Every structure is written in C-alpha cells, then in structure tokens.
C-alpha cells in the first residue's frame, strides 16, 4: 500500500472478506503506520485482538455478517454496506463520521 499524501488523517480503511482482512492484519499490523483502522468485513468481533495496538472500528460487532446491498440506487457502482452508506451520508469530520457509522472495538 502507498500513502496518498501527508498531513492527512491517520486512518487505514480495509474492506474485504474476513479471512483476507485477517491474513493482511496478521502479517502487516506491526508495519501499518496508521493508528486508526476501519474494517468493513463480516465477523467484526474477530478483529478485537488488534485493538491493543490500533483504534479498530467495525460495523456492528454483535452481528456475524456485514450484509451488502446494491449500491447503484445510492450512486455507487459496487455493493455497499450500511456502515459505508452511513459514513458517506453523515456530516462532520472524517473521525466523527467513522464514530457515527462504525463501532470501536
């Protein structure tokens, strides 16, 4: 991964199937410079172990699945989760939007 600039919020967004996100975090969490990690994936509670090193945000951790919906009615050409829709449609700074759409582990 290549950073997209400097002086930006210190946030890494990861979207993907649980096993791929888990594999990435397991191998790279020590080298990821961002202190905040926002994960859009199923089984959000499984990422709790990374919250000792990072601020980890996931969709509702009580739900085992992160359901996706057709994004086209919302102006997106991909499947999108409710958490992502909430993030894109909320007001405030990026940190405030993350905190309103995702839950911190």
C-alpha positions, 0 to 999 in steps of 0.5 A: 500500500502507498500513502496518498499524501501527508498531513492527512488523517491517520486512518487505514480503511480495509474492506474485504472478506474476513479471512483476507482482512485477517491474513493482511492484519496478521502479517502487516499490523506491526508495519501499518503506520496508521493508528486508526483502522476501519474494517468493513468485513463480516465477523467484526468481533474477530478483529478485537485482538488488534485493538491493543495496538490500533483504534479498530472500528467495525460495523456492528460487532454483535452481528456475524455478517456485514450484509451488502446491498446494491449500491447503484440506487445510492450512486455507487457502482459496487455493493455497499454496506450500511456502515459505508452508506452511513459514513458517506451520508453523515456530516462532520469530520472524517473521525466523527463520521467513522464514530457515527457509522462504525463501532470501536472495538 
